[in-house]
Amino acid sequence: MVTSFNVKWDGFTWFMTLFVVVIYVAICVFLLLYTRSFWERIAIWLMPLFMIPCLFWAPNQLGMEEDRLVLRKLIGEFSIELDQVAEVGIYNEKELNLRLFGSGGFLGYLGVFRNKSLGRYMAYVGDYSQAFWVKTKNGKCYMFSCENRDLLLSSIRERKR
């Protein structure tokens, strides 16, 4: 990546992530100690599979390559070609967001959300105070966040010209 910026989590995201992991581990330990059936124990060992899909969405780093914006996630990456970007802007924190599907704090704000000004969008946000949106020419909208958001936005706007 030519330039890259870390995705920082806000306090609520840290709290929710730690809370969910602690509760999850406590439930697994409790069930392991008090279950007798072979099938119950198999189910306990399969429980971590419910957390794995979240790792495919959780943002880790955001950056610019020559011709695309790249989101590196805990597992995998997602990119948007710069020639497909229609417009970008800073997220208005005062706007109410409705979560349609995804996480509202565990590993970030991930999934499909909706608000009045942007409509339906896909979120990969760690901290909404650092969030910005990207609309593509085909009508899709994405919300990202990273440290030095303004520097990244100016770089996107400069390369779009």
MIVOKE-214675 format. One record per residue (C-alpha): x, z, y; residue in three letters. Coordinates in steps of 0.05 Angstrom, whole numbers, plus 5000, padded with zeros to 4 digits. Example, Ala and Ser with C-alpha at 12.3 -4.5 7.8 and 13.67 -1.06 7.14 Angstrom:
2
524651564910ALA/527351434979SER/
END
This chain:
161
500050005000MET/502549835069VAL/499350455101THR/495751015065SER/492051645085PHE/489952245044ASN/482652425035VAL/482053155058LYS/476353595032TRP/472354035078ASP/471254775062GLY/464554665029PHE/467454144982THR/473054614961TRP/468055174950PHE/463154754910MET/468654444867THR/471755114850LEU/464855434839PHE/462554894791VAL/469054894752VAL/469055654745VAL/461755674723ILE/462955094675TYR/468955434643VAL/465256094638ALA/459355764603ILE/464055414554CYS/467856054538VAL/461256444530PHE/458455924484LEU/464855884443LEU/464756634433LEU/457356684414TYR/455656054376THR/456056014301ARG/453555324284SER/458454754274PHE/453954284315TRP/453554774373GLU/461154814375ARG/461654054374ILE/456754024432ALA/461154514471ILE/467254084461TRP/463353484486LEU/460953844549MET/467153624590PRO/464752914583LEU/459453064635PHE/464853184687MET/468952564673ILE/464352074710PRO/465452464774CYS/472852314769LEU/471451574775PHE/468251684843TRP/472452244873ALA/476651964931PRO/484052124934ASN/487351644983GLN/485151085029LEU/489650535055GLY/490849835079MET/494349285042GLU/495548605072GLU/488548345063ASP/484248925038ARG/482049635047LEU/483650034984VAL/480650694961LEU/484751034907ARG/480351504868LYS/482352054819LEU/481251524765ILE/481450794787GLY/480950444853GLU/475950064896PHE/477549544949SER/474149135002ILE/477148475025GLU/478148495101LEU/475147795109ASP/468648085080GLN/468248655132VAL/462748525183ALA/463549165224GLU/466449865222VAL/464750495260GLY/465551245265ILE/460251655230TYR/455552065274ASN/455852775244GLU/449152965274LYS/445452465232GLU/441452705172LEU/443452415105ASN/439052385043LEU/442752384977ARG/439351904929LEU/444351974872PHE/451052324866GLY/454652954888SER/453553334952GLY/459953744949GLY/462953744880PHE/469453334887LEU/466753074953GLY/460452744978TYR/459852184927LEU/454551694908GLY/448651344940VAL/446051635005PHE/441351405060ARG/440651535134ASN/436751245192LYS/442150835226SER/445950565166LEU/440550525114GLY/442950585042ARG/450450675033TYR/455550854980MET/459551484999ALA/466651664981TYR/467452235031VAL/471652875028GLY/470053115098ASP/464452835141TYR/468153025205SER/473252485187GLN/468151985162ALA/467251255181PHE/462950685155TRP/464449975135VAL/459049435131LYS/460548805093THR/458048105106LYS/453648135044ASN/449848725072GLY/453049305034LYS/455049935070CYS/460450435050TYR/462351105079MET/469551355072PHE/473651915102SER/481152035110CYS/486252375154GLU/488051945215ASN/481451575211ARG/482251285281ASP/488950975264LEU/486050665201LEU/479950395239LEU/484350075292SER/488549755238SER/482249465205ILE/479749195271ARG/486548895288GLU/487148535221ARG/480048275224LYS/481547865286ARG/
END
